[in-house]
Amino acid sequence: MKFAPLALLLLATPAAAQDFQSTQMLDTIVAQFTGHAIGQEGGARAPVDARLKLASCSAPQLSWRTDQKDAVLVRCMAPEWRIFVPVIMPANAPKPVVATATPTPAVVRPVPIVKAEPVIRRGDAVTLEAGAAGFSITREGVAMNDAPPGGRVMIKVDENKAPIQAVAVEPGHARLPGSND
């Protein structure tokens, strides 16, 4: 008799632990809220996952997650929990508008863009130079585009090969990138 209260407590615990919210009941109230059955346009995409172990709620509250009515918010105030049930959007439903924040710009003074005059123009004869400490190699070619000093220019040195990219130095003179100055 001494152990009777302990045995009663042990027997009562599994029942209390099994007191979970019925997901079938949640499916029913979601269908009533949306006015459409599960899997129908306007209704829940799928049943509430039966593996959920939500505490039992005597009065679940339902509302739309957003104005687009893309999901139902089911929540319980005590004990506190909430779930979202996705809804199949009707084909004629308006697409959600994504709001973007536009920051107010700081006062920016326009900087005049100074475009350097090209030192090499398309069609100019150009001496292409490459080298390192103690030697240099030059080759004649034709500029394929305009380039300011320090700008990139494509030089055609052989009719059978692709143009070579070089850096414009001065009129009629370009250097391969990475060559000694």
MDTraj code that builds the backbone (N, CA, C; nanometers):
import mdtraj as md
import numpy as np

residues = "MET LYS PHE ALA PRO LEU ALA LEU LEU LEU LEU ALA THR PRO ALA ALA ALA GLN ASP PHE GLN SER THR GLN MET LEU ASP THR ILE VAL ALA GLN PHE THR GLY HIS ALA ILE GLY GLN GLU GLY GLY ALA ARG ALA PRO VAL ASP ALA ARG LEU LYS LEU ALA SER CYS SER ALA PRO GLN LEU SER TRP ARG THR ASP GLN LYS ASP ALA VAL LEU VAL ARG CYS MET ALA PRO GLU TRP ARG ILE PHE VAL PRO VAL ILE MET PRO ALA ASN ALA PRO LYS PRO VAL VAL ALA THR ALA THR PRO THR PRO ALA VAL VAL ARG PRO VAL PRO ILE VAL LYS ALA GLU PRO VAL ILE ARG ARG GLY ASP ALA VAL THR LEU GLU ALA GLY ALA ALA GLY PHE SER ILE THR ARG GLU GLY VAL ALA MET ASN ASP ALA PRO PRO GLY GLY ARG VAL MET ILE LYS VAL ASP GLU ASN LYS ALA PRO ILE GLN ALA VAL ALA VAL GLU PRO GLY HIS ALA ARG LEU PRO GLY SER ASN ASP".split()
xyz = np.array([
    [0.0813, -0.1185, 0.0000],
    [0.0000, 0.0000, 0.0000],
    [0.0857, 0.1248, 0.0000],
    [0.2017, 0.1089, 0.0492],
    [0.2928, 0.2201, 0.0556],
    [0.3296, 0.2683, -0.0852],
    [0.3332, 0.1796, -0.1832],
    [0.3751, 0.2118, -0.3193],
    [0.2582, 0.2500, -0.4109],
    [0.1375, 0.2444, -0.3647],
    [0.0200, 0.2717, -0.4475],
    [0.0243, 0.4129, -0.5091],
    [0.0535, 0.5197, -0.4345],
    [0.0561, 0.6523, -0.4977],
    [0.1632, 0.6611, -0.6070],
    [0.2764, 0.5969, -0.5873],
    [0.3822, 0.5984, -0.6882],
    [0.3361, 0.5245, -0.8135],
    [0.2700, 0.4127, -0.7988],
    [0.2189, 0.3366, -0.9120],
    [0.1148, 0.4172, -0.9876],
    [0.0285, 0.4872, -0.9148],
    [-0.0718, 0.5718, -0.9802],
    [-0.0042, 0.6829, -1.0603],
    [0.1002, 0.7393, -1.0057],
    [0.1736, 0.8459, -1.0742],
    [0.2383, 0.7922, -1.2012],
    [0.2976, 0.6744, -1.1957],
    [0.3607, 0.6154, -1.3125],
    [0.2580, 0.5803, -1.4194],
    [0.1409, 0.5334, -1.3791],
    [0.0359, 0.5006, -1.4745],
    [-0.0234, 0.6266, -1.5368],
    [-0.0281, 0.7351, -1.4650],
    [-0.0875, 0.8591, -1.5150],
    [0.0071, 0.9319, -1.6103],
    [0.1361, 0.9167, -1.5933],
    [0.2341, 0.9891, -1.6742],
    [0.2241, 0.9577, -1.8226],
    [0.2168, 0.8328, -1.8679],
    [0.2071, 0.8073, -2.0113],
    [0.0831, 0.8705, -2.0736],
    [-0.0281, 0.8721, -2.0031],
    [-0.1496, 0.9326, -2.0573],
    [-0.1301, 1.0823, -2.0744],
    [-0.0666, 1.1469, -1.9774],
    [-0.0433, 1.2909, -1.9864],
    [0.0551, 1.3201, -2.0981],
    [0.1555, 1.2340, -2.1137],
    [0.2558, 1.2555, -2.2174],
    [0.1953, 1.2346, -2.3557],
    [0.0875, 1.1542, -2.3664],
    [0.0247, 1.1264, -2.4933],
    [-0.0811, 1.2314, -2.5298],
    [-0.1023, 1.3327, -2.4463],
    [-0.2069, 1.4320, -2.4672],
    [-0.1597, 1.5367, -2.5682],
    [-0.1639, 1.4991, -2.6985],
    [-0.1190, 1.5873, -2.8054],
    [-0.2371, 1.6352, -2.8874],
    [-0.2168, 1.7457, -2.9565],
    [-0.3189, 1.8019, -3.0442],
    [-0.3409, 1.7088, -3.1627],
    [-0.4638, 1.6839, -3.1971],
    [-0.4971, 1.5983, -3.3097],
    [-0.4687, 1.6732, -3.4403],
    [-0.3825, 1.6159, -3.5234],
    [-0.3527, 1.6795, -3.6525],
    [-0.4716, 1.6656, -3.7464],
    [-0.5522, 1.5608, -3.7293],
    [-0.6730, 1.5456, -3.8110],
    [-0.7724, 1.6577, -3.7811],
    [-0.7825, 1.6947, -3.6530],
    [-0.8706, 1.8043, -3.6156],
    [-0.8186, 1.9348, -3.6752],
    [-0.6848, 1.9543, -3.6773],
    [-0.6267, 2.0746, -3.7385],
    [-0.6575, 2.0783, -3.8880],
    [-0.6496, 1.9634, -3.9555],
    [-0.6842, 1.9572, -4.0978],
    [-0.8296, 2.0005, -4.1200],
    [-0.9171, 1.9563, -4.0324],
    [-1.0593, 1.9883, -4.0451],
    [-1.0842, 2.1375, -4.0278],
    [-1.0237, 2.1989, -3.9260],
    [-1.0500, 2.3415, -3.9039],
    [-0.9830, 2.4283, -4.0104],
    [-0.8700, 2.3831, -4.0643],
    [-0.8067, 2.4564, -4.1745],
    [-0.8960, 2.4501, -4.2981],
    [-0.9532, 2.3354, -4.3271],
    [-1.0440, 2.3211, -4.4413],
    [-1.1676, 2.4087, -4.4227],
    [-1.2205, 2.4148, -4.3002],
    [-1.3346, 2.5017, -4.2729],
    [-1.2963, 2.6483, -4.2899],
    [-1.1769, 2.6846, -4.2450],
    [-1.1299, 2.8233, -4.2540],
    [-1.1115, 2.8668, -4.3994],
    [-1.0485, 2.7818, -4.4806],
    [-1.0220, 2.8179, -4.6208],
    [-1.1447, 2.7983, -4.7094],
    [-1.2339, 2.7088, -4.6698],
    [-1.3503, 2.6782, -4.7517],
    [-1.3199, 2.5772, -4.8606],
    [-1.2017, 2.5146, -4.8567],
    [-1.1607, 2.4169, -4.9576],
    [-1.0922, 2.2983, -4.8904],
    [-1.1090, 2.1817, -4.9490],
    [-1.0486, 2.0598, -4.8952],
    [-0.8989, 2.0553, -4.9234],
    [-0.8312, 1.9683, -4.8547],
    [-0.6874, 1.9476, -4.8751],
    [-0.6625, 1.9059, -5.0195],
    [-0.5651, 1.9678, -5.0831],
    [-0.5277, 1.9327, -5.2193],
    [-0.6052, 2.0082, -5.3256],
    [-0.7104, 2.0808, -5.2864],
    [-0.7860, 2.1600, -5.3834],
    [-0.7280, 2.3008, -5.3899],
    [-0.7504, 2.3673, -5.5037],
    [-0.7079, 2.5059, -5.5185],
    [-0.7765, 2.5882, -5.4102],
    [-0.6976, 2.6633, -5.3333],
    [-0.7503, 2.7416, -5.2217],
    [-0.7457, 2.6681, -5.0894],
    [-0.7197, 2.5391, -5.0926],
    [-0.7113, 2.4586, -4.9710],
    [-0.5667, 2.4279, -4.9353],
    [-0.5489, 2.3559, -4.8263],
    [-0.4145, 2.3196, -4.7807],
    [-0.3445, 2.2345, -4.8860],
    [-0.2143, 2.2548, -4.9014],
    [-0.1361, 2.1760, -4.9977],
    [-0.1329, 2.0290, -4.9575],
    [-0.1217, 2.0047, -4.8272],
    [-0.1105, 1.8675, -4.7762],
    [-0.1651, 1.8658, -4.6339],
    [-0.1948, 1.7465, -4.5823],
    [-0.2399, 1.7389, -4.4426],
    [-0.1285, 1.7845, -4.3482],
    [-0.1681, 1.8294, -4.2306],
    [-0.0707, 1.8642, -4.1279],
    [0.0054, 1.7372, -4.0935],
    [0.1367, 1.7483, -4.0811],
    [0.2223, 1.6323, -4.0553],
    [0.1818, 1.5637, -3.9252],
    [0.1408, 1.4388, -3.9357],
    [0.0939, 1.3615, -3.8198],
    [0.2049, 1.3359, -3.7187],
    [0.3281, 1.3552, -3.7579],
    [0.4394, 1.3343, -3.6647],
    [0.4553, 1.4498, -3.5664],
    [0.3851, 1.5628, -3.5912],
    [0.3939, 1.6768, -3.4996],
    [0.3363, 1.6379, -3.3639],
    [0.4030, 1.6755, -3.2603],
    [0.3570, 1.6480, -3.1238],
    [0.3341, 1.7821, -3.0551],
    [0.2227, 1.8461, -3.0926],
    [0.1868, 1.9749, -3.0346],
    [0.1041, 1.9522, -2.9095],
    [0.1255, 2.0367, -2.8111],
    [0.0457, 2.0256, -2.6893],
    [-0.1008, 2.0494, -2.7241],
    [-0.1891, 1.9783, -2.6558],
    [-0.3321, 1.9883, -2.6821],
    [-0.3807, 2.1307, -2.6568],
    [-0.4629, 2.1807, -2.7493],
    [-0.5130, 2.3179, -2.7405],
    [-0.6646, 2.3128, -2.7464],
    [-0.7307, 2.3778, -2.6509],
    [-0.8766, 2.3747, -2.6488],
    [-0.9382, 2.4712, -2.7494],
    [-0.8657, 2.5774, -2.7881],
    [-0.9227, 2.6760, -2.8817],
    [-0.8161, 2.7276, -2.9776],
    [-0.7790, 2.6490, -3.0807],
    [-0.6818, 2.7000, -3.1783],
    [-0.7387, 2.8198, -3.2541],
    [-0.6528, 2.9176, -3.2823],
    [-0.6933, 3.0375, -3.3561],
    [-0.6341, 3.0297, -3.4961],
    [-0.7131, 3.0710, -3.5952],
    [-0.6669, 3.0662, -3.7340],
    [-0.6715, 3.2051, -3.7947],
    [-0.5705, 3.2339, -3.8797],
    [-0.5668, 3.3593, -3.9555],
    [-0.4804, 3.3355, -4.0780],
    [-0.4917, 3.4265, -4.1749],
    [-0.4058, 3.4172, -4.2925],
    [-0.2683, 3.4679, -4.2550],
    [-0.1635, 3.4029, -4.3082],
    [-0.0258, 3.4449, -4.2817],
    [0.0010, 3.5821, -4.3417],
    [-0.0461, 3.6065, -4.4664],
    [-0.0274, 3.7353, -4.5335],
    [-0.1570, 3.7725, -4.6059],
    [-0.1587, 3.8904, -4.6642],
    [-0.2741, 3.9335, -4.7430],
    [-0.2903, 3.8505, -4.8702],
    [-0.1836, 3.7859, -4.9163],
    [-0.1920, 3.7028, -5.0367],
    [-0.2607, 3.5698, -5.0095],
    [-0.2868, 3.5393, -4.8832],
    [-0.3540, 3.4150, -4.8422],
    [-0.2810, 3.2921, -4.8953],
    [-0.1486, 3.2906, -4.8739],
    [-0.0658, 3.1804, -4.9205],
    [-0.0453, 3.0723, -4.8146],
    [-0.0831, 3.1006, -4.6905],
    [-0.0712, 3.0026, -4.5830],
    [-0.1640, 3.0423, -4.4687],
    [-0.2069, 2.9415, -4.3948],
    [-0.2912, 2.9647, -4.2775],
    [-0.2026, 2.9540, -4.1539],
    [-0.2155, 3.0518, -4.0645],
    [-0.1447, 3.0487, -3.9367],
    [-0.2397, 2.9870, -3.8350],
    [-0.1989, 2.8746, -3.7775],
    [-0.2768, 2.8096, -3.6721],
    [-0.1947, 2.8259, -3.5457],
    [-0.2567, 2.8872, -3.4422],
    [-0.1800, 2.9073, -3.3193],
    [-0.2651, 2.8802, -3.1974],
    [-0.1946, 2.8511, -3.0905],
    [-0.2580, 2.8269, -2.9618],
    [-0.1953, 2.9241, -2.8626],
    [-0.2786, 2.9867, -2.7828],
    [-0.2271, 3.0845, -2.6865],
    [-0.1744, 3.0167, -2.5601],
    [-0.2426, 2.9095, -2.5147],
    [-0.1963, 2.8400, -2.3956],
    [-0.2275, 2.6922, -2.4113],
    [-0.1310, 2.6070, -2.4193],
    [0.0131, 2.6314, -2.4249],
    [0.0491, 2.6963, -2.5585],
    [0.1518, 2.7753, -2.5588],
    [0.1841, 2.8559, -2.6761],
    [0.2570, 2.7750, -2.7831],
    [0.1989, 2.7718, -2.9027],
    [0.2619, 2.7129, -3.0210],
    [0.1938, 2.7706, -3.1432],
    [0.2584, 2.7560, -3.2585],
    [0.1990, 2.7999, -3.3848],
    [0.2600, 2.7204, -3.4992],
    [0.1787, 2.6998, -3.6032],
    [0.2251, 2.6325, -3.7245],
    [0.1682, 2.7072, -3.8446],
    [0.2335, 2.6905, -3.9576],
    [0.1865, 2.7478, -4.0835],
    [0.1469, 2.6327, -4.1754],
    [0.0290, 2.6443, -4.2357],
    [-0.0208, 2.5422, -4.3277],
    [-0.0250, 2.6051, -4.4667],
    [0.0650, 2.5657, -4.5590],
    [0.0673, 2.6233, -4.6937],
    [-0.0614, 2.5941, -4.7699],
    [-0.1031, 2.6903, -4.8517],
    [-0.2274, 2.6806, -4.9277],
    [-0.1947, 2.6813, -5.0763],
    [-0.2705, 2.6038, -5.1547],
    [-0.2547, 2.6041, -5.3004],
    [-0.3176, 2.7332, -5.3521],
    [-0.2348, 2.8184, -5.4107],
    [-0.2823, 2.9478, -5.4581],
    [-0.3639, 2.9293, -5.5856],
    [-0.4784, 2.9968, -5.5963],
    [-0.5564, 2.9907, -5.7206],
    [-0.4753, 3.0483, -5.8369],
    [-0.4983, 2.9961, -5.9561],
    [-0.4239, 3.0396, -6.0744],
    [-0.4462, 3.1873, -6.1039],
    [-0.5635, 3.2401, -6.0702],
    [-0.5925, 3.3803, -6.0990],
    [-0.5583, 3.4734, -5.9831],
    [-0.4928, 3.4203, -5.8798],
    [-0.4567, 3.5028, -5.7642],
    [-0.3493, 3.6027, -5.8034],
    [-0.3574, 3.7253, -5.7504],
    [-0.2531, 3.8228, -5.7816],
    [-0.1197, 3.7773, -5.7243],
    [-0.0148, 3.8016, -5.7987],
    [0.1188, 3.7640, -5.7540],
    [0.1628, 3.8591, -5.6427],
    [0.2342, 3.8080, -5.5409],
    [0.2786, 3.8949, -5.4325],
    [0.3747, 4.0022, -5.4835],
    [0.3589, 4.1197, -5.4277],
    [0.4467, 4.2313, -5.4631],
    [0.5564, 4.2365, -5.3587],
    [0.6789, 4.2328, -5.4050],
    [0.7918, 4.2369, -5.3138],
    [0.8275, 4.3831, -5.2883],
    [0.8186, 4.4220, -5.1638],
    [0.8509, 4.5599, -5.1288],
    [1.0011, 4.5737, -5.1131],
    [1.0537, 4.6784, -5.1688],
    [1.1959, 4.7035, -5.1539],
    [1.2137, 4.8385, -5.0881],
    [1.3052, 4.8445, -4.9982],
    [1.3344, 4.9703, -4.9309],
    [1.4301, 5.0508, -5.0175],
    [1.3959, 5.1741, -5.0351],
    [1.4851, 5.2609, -5.1119],
    [1.5502, 5.3561, -5.0136],
    [1.6788, 5.3394, -4.9921],
    [1.7469, 5.4273, -4.8973],
    [1.7524, 5.5692, -4.9528],
    [1.7467, 5.6625, -4.8614],
    [1.7586, 5.8010, -4.9053],
    [1.9058, 5.8290, -4.9299],
    [1.9381, 5.8723, -5.0509],
    [2.0790, 5.8923, -5.0831],
    [2.1360, 6.0155, -5.0129],
    [2.2613, 6.0059, -4.9802],
    [2.3319, 6.1211, -4.9249],
    [2.3534, 6.2201, -5.0382],
    [2.3822, 6.3423, -5.0012],
    [2.4068, 6.4422, -5.1037],
    [2.5353, 6.4047, -5.1762],
    [2.5221, 6.3811, -5.3028],
    [2.6371, 6.3404, -5.3831],
    [2.6591, 6.4461, -5.4898],
    [2.7767, 6.4963, -5.4909],
    [2.8095, 6.5939, -5.5946],
    [2.8606, 6.5184, -5.7159],
    [2.8078, 6.5516, -5.8302],
    [2.8541, 6.4810, -5.9494],
    [3.0002, 6.5101, -5.9775],
    [3.0708, 6.4056, -6.0059],
    [3.2120, 6.4185, -6.0409],
    [3.2212, 6.4157, -6.1924],
    [3.2791, 6.5185, -6.2492],
    [3.2886, 6.5160, -6.3947],
    [3.3779, 6.4018, -6.4402],
    [3.3305, 6.3315, -6.5393],
    [3.4078, 6.2203, -6.5930],
    [3.4994, 6.2760, -6.7003],
    [3.6260, 6.2590, -6.6737],
    [3.7249, 6.3065, -6.7694],
    [3.7725, 6.1850, -6.8465],
    [3.7425, 6.1838, -6.9718],
    [3.7815, 6.0708, -7.0551],
    [3.9111, 6.1078, -7.1255],
    [4.0124, 6.0268, -7.1007],
    [4.1426, 6.0535, -7.1624],
    [4.1340, 6.0305, -7.3128],
    [4.2027, 6.1146, -7.3864],
    [4.2077, 6.1000, -7.5321],
    [4.2903, 5.9770, -7.5667],
    [4.2481, 5.9016, -7.6659],
    [4.3251, 5.7835, -7.7048],
    [4.4618, 5.8228, -7.7612],
    [4.5626, 5.7448, -7.7228],
    [4.6961, 5.7634, -7.7806],
    [4.7166, 5.6654, -7.8948],
    [4.6351, 5.5621, -7.8974],
    [4.6379, 5.4651, -8.0068],
    [4.4957, 5.4565, -8.0600],
    [4.4835, 5.4655, -8.1904],
    [4.3517, 5.4576, -8.2545],
    [4.3449, 5.3318, -8.3405],
    [4.2231, 5.2861, -8.3626],
    [4.2006, 5.1673, -8.4448],
    [4.2645, 5.1881, -8.5829],
    [4.3400, 5.0852, -8.6268],
    [4.4061, 5.0911, -8.7568],
    [4.5469, 5.1478, -8.7526],
    [4.5887, 5.2070, -8.6371],
    [4.7249, 5.2608, -8.6254],
    [4.8277, 5.1478, -8.6275],
    [4.9433, 5.1785, -8.6853],
    [5.0576, 5.0865, -8.6766],
    [5.1151, 5.1020, -8.5361],
    [5.1372, 4.9880, -8.4696],
    [5.1820, 4.9906, -8.3302],
    [5.3024, 4.8996, -8.3144],
    [5.3994, 4.9470, -8.2366],
    [5.5127, 4.8635, -8.1984],
    [5.4777, 4.8017, -8.0636],
    [5.4700, 4.6701, -8.0623],
    [5.4369, 4.5955, -7.9417],
    [5.5664, 4.5503, -7.8780],
    [5.5817, 4.5787, -7.7485],
    [5.7065, 4.5475, -7.6789],
    [5.6786, 4.4530, -7.5624],
    [5.7702, 4.3575, -7.5436],
    [5.7672, 4.2674, -7.4278],
    [5.9112, 4.2538, -7.3820],
    [5.9302, 4.2365, -7.2537],
    [6.0683, 4.2232, -7.2079],
    [6.0770, 4.1994, -7.0593],
    [6.1994, 4.1810, -7.0152],
    [6.2315, 4.1634, -6.8749],
    [6.3684, 4.2259, -6.8548],
    [6.4232, 4.2131, -6.7355],
    [6.5537, 4.2726, -6.7073],
    [6.6586, 4.2160, -6.8020],
    [6.7225, 4.3004, -6.8793],
    [6.8316, 4.2590, -6.9667],
    [6.7929, 4.2303, -7.1095],
    [6.6648, 4.2259, -7.1460],
    [6.6298, 4.2028, -7.2864],
    [6.4909, 4.2592, -7.3149],
    [6.4627, 4.2828, -7.4421],
    [6.3286, 4.3221, -7.4854],
    [6.3067, 4.2716, -7.6272],
    [6.1825, 4.2458, -7.6597],
    [6.1436, 4.1971, -7.7916],
    [6.0362, 4.2916, -7.8426],
    [6.0449, 4.3271, -7.9690],
    [5.9411, 4.4116, -8.0285],
    [5.8820, 4.3421, -8.1494],
    [5.7599, 4.3806, -8.1795],
    [5.6901, 4.3234, -8.2945],
    [5.5958, 4.4310, -8.3458],
    [5.5801, 4.4363, -8.4756],
    [5.4908, 4.5351, -8.5365],
    [5.3525, 4.4738, -8.5492],
    [5.2490, 4.5585, -8.5319],
    [5.1130, 4.5114, -8.5468],
    [5.0196, 4.6268, -8.5776],
    [4.8912, 4.5969, -8.5847],
    [4.7888, 4.6966, -8.6149],
    [4.6882, 4.6981, -8.4996],
    [4.6541, 4.8189, -8.4502],
    [4.5578, 4.8337, -8.3405],
    [4.4184, 4.7975, -8.3885],
    [4.3474, 4.7203, -8.3073],
    [4.2112, 4.6785, -8.3409],
    [4.1060, 4.7681, -8.2740],
    [4.1490, 4.8542, -8.1795],
    [4.0570, 4.9447, -8.1107],
    [4.1322, 5.0671, -8.0598],
    [4.0582, 5.1696, -8.0158],
    [4.1177, 5.2893, -7.9567],
    [4.1555, 5.2593, -7.8127],
    [4.2592, 5.3273, -7.7600],
    [4.2987, 5.3089, -7.6207],
    [4.3678, 5.4341, -7.5688],
    [4.3314, 5.4807, -7.4482],
    [4.4014, 5.5916, -7.3843],
    [4.5296, 5.5402, -7.3193],
    [4.6152, 5.6259, -7.2689],
    [4.7362, 5.5786, -7.2009],
    [4.6979, 5.4884, -7.0824],
    [4.7571, 5.3699, -7.0743],
    [4.7277, 5.2737, -6.9685],
    [4.6076, 5.1863, -6.9982],
    [4.5367, 5.2151, -7.1077],
    [4.4192, 5.1364, -7.1452],
    [4.4579, 5.0121, -7.2228],
    [4.3660, 4.9182, -7.2295],
    [4.3904, 4.7930, -7.3020],
    [4.3611, 4.8126, -7.4505],
    [4.4471, 4.7538, -7.5334],
    [4.4306, 4.7605, -7.6777],
    [4.4603, 4.6227, -7.7356],
    [4.3845, 4.5833, -7.8348],
    [4.4086, 4.4561, -7.9027],
    [4.4940, 4.4841, -8.0250],
    [4.6044, 4.4099, -8.0383],
    [4.6990, 4.4290, -8.1482],
    [4.7012, 4.3033, -8.2332],
    [4.6785, 4.3193, -8.3639],
    [4.6845, 4.2074, -8.4594],
    [4.8262, 4.2037, -8.5139],
    [4.9023, 4.0961, -8.4818],
    [5.0407, 4.0848, -8.5274],
    [5.0556, 3.9811, -8.6382],
    [4.9560, 3.8925, -8.6528],
    [4.9630, 3.7881, -8.7539],
    [4.8211, 3.7650, -8.8051],
    [4.8033, 3.7636, -8.9346],
    [4.6714, 3.7464, -8.9950],
    [4.6084, 3.6123, -8.9597],
    [4.6893, 3.5101, -8.9307],
    [4.6392, 3.3757, -8.9044],
    [4.6161, 3.3489, -8.7560],
    [4.6446, 3.4468, -8.6694],
    [4.6314, 3.4260, -8.5244],
    [4.5425, 3.5340, -8.4635],
    [4.4920, 3.5047, -8.3461],
    [4.4062, 3.5997, -8.2744],
    [4.4885, 3.7206, -8.2289],
    [4.4239, 3.8373, -8.2113],
    [4.4954, 3.9562, -8.1644],
    [4.5508, 3.9350, -8.0235],
    [4.6509, 4.0127, -7.9892],
    [4.7160, 4.0076, -7.8582],
    [4.6724, 4.1300, -7.7792],
    [4.6406, 4.1103, -7.6509],
    [4.6015, 4.2228, -7.5669],
    [4.7268, 4.2880, -7.5104],
    [4.7314, 4.4212, -7.5198],
    [4.8473, 4.4958, -7.4707],
    [4.7981, 4.6205, -7.3982],
    [4.8924, 4.6934, -7.3380],
    [4.8630, 4.8177, -7.2678],
    [4.9197, 4.9324, -7.3500],
    [4.8342, 5.0312, -7.3807],
    [4.8794, 5.1474, -7.4584],
    [4.9723, 5.2312, -7.3724],
    [5.0882, 5.2703, -7.4286],
    [5.1865, 5.3499, -7.3555],
    [5.1875, 5.4932, -7.4093],
    [5.2080, 5.5069, -7.5384],
    [5.2134, 5.6363, -7.6051],
    [5.1720, 5.6141, -7.7496],
    [5.1589, 5.7206, -7.8290],
    [5.1185, 5.6990, -7.9680],
    [5.2134, 5.6030, -8.0401],
    [5.1534, 5.4951, -8.0966],
    [5.2293, 5.3990, -8.1748],
    [5.3106, 5.3009, -8.0926],
    [5.2927, 5.2983, -7.9595],
    [5.3728, 5.2108, -7.8734],
    [5.2837, 5.1465, -7.7669],
    [5.2907, 5.0130, -7.7571],
    [5.2158, 4.9372, -7.6564],
    [5.3078, 4.8332, -7.5952],
    [5.2733, 4.7873, -7.4760],
    [5.3571, 4.6919, -7.4036],
    [5.2677, 4.5774, -7.3553],
    [5.3210, 4.4552, -7.3567],
    [5.2476, 4.3400, -7.3039],
    [5.2303, 4.3575, -7.1536],
    [5.1152, 4.3214, -7.0991],
    [5.0963, 4.3311, -6.9552],
    [5.1981, 4.2448, -6.8817],
    [5.2541, 4.2960, -6.7734],
    [5.3518, 4.2210, -6.6952],
    [5.4946, 4.2426, -6.7390],
    [5.5165, 4.3111, -6.8495],
    [5.6532, 4.3388, -6.8937],
    [5.7124, 4.4502, -6.8082],
    [5.8475, 4.4505, -6.7974],
    [5.9137, 4.5579, -6.7214],
    [5.8883, 4.6915, -6.7871],
    [5.8769, 4.7911, -6.7063],
    [5.8554, 4.9265, -6.7595],
    [5.9853, 4.9963, -6.7867],
])
top = md.Topology()
chain = top.add_chain()
for i, resn in enumerate(residues, 1):
    res = top.add_residue(resn, chain, resSeq=i)
    for name in ("N", "CA", "C"):
        top.add_atom(name, md.element.get_by_symbol(name[0]), res)
traj = md.Trajectory(xyz[None], top)
